[in-house]
Amino acid sequence: MKKSDVVEHFGSETAAAAALGVTKQAVNGWDEIVPEGIAYKIQVLTRGKLKVDPEIYRHLKQKRNVG
């Protein structure tokens, strides 16, 4: 799940943070790909409007293990 999609959905980093119960600084600190656990929480909060793509996270894990 892309951070830009999350921010667009909620309208701002501040609004996304409020919906997730985290600070704006936490949202600001995400890379372009939202941390996996948070992505699943967002999927539930948005009732599936934003969906987790497990393949993205598999690819990131493989990249970390190789690099």
N, C-alpha and C positions, 0 to 999 in steps of 0.2 A: 504494500500500500504506500502510495507516495504522499509525502508531507504536503505537497502543493494541493493534492486532491482533498486532503483533510481540512486544510486552511480554507480552501474555496467552499467546501461544504458548510463549514461553521461560520464563515464570513471573516474570520481573523484568527491570528494565533491566540489572542486573548480569549475569544469566544470558545475556541477549541479547548484551551486549557481549562476554562470554567466547566465545560461539559464533561471533561475527563477528571476533574478534581485534582489537577496538577497546576503548577505555576506556568506562567507564560515563558519563563526562562527554560523550563523543562522542554516545552514544545520547541522553543527556539534552538535548543541544543540537539534536536534530532537531526540525523543526516537526511538526505532526500527520501530514503526509505524508512518508514516509521518502524520502531522496534516491534518485533513480532508479537509479543504479549499485548502491547498496547493496541496493535492493529486489530487483534481479535476483540478487544473491548470496544473499539470504535465500530466494528462490524455489528456488534450487538446493539450499541447505542443508536446507530443509524438505521437499525432494523433492516440491514442488508443493502442499504443504498450505497455504502462503501463496503467492498468485499476484500478479504484477504486473498492474495494469490500465493498459495504455499510454494509454488515453483520459485518465486523471487527469493524466498527465505532459504530454500534448499541451495540455490545458486550462491547466495551470500555465504552460507556455511561452508560450501565446497571451496569457494574462493579463499576464505580465511584459513582453511586447512591446507591448501596448496601453497599460498603465499606466505 
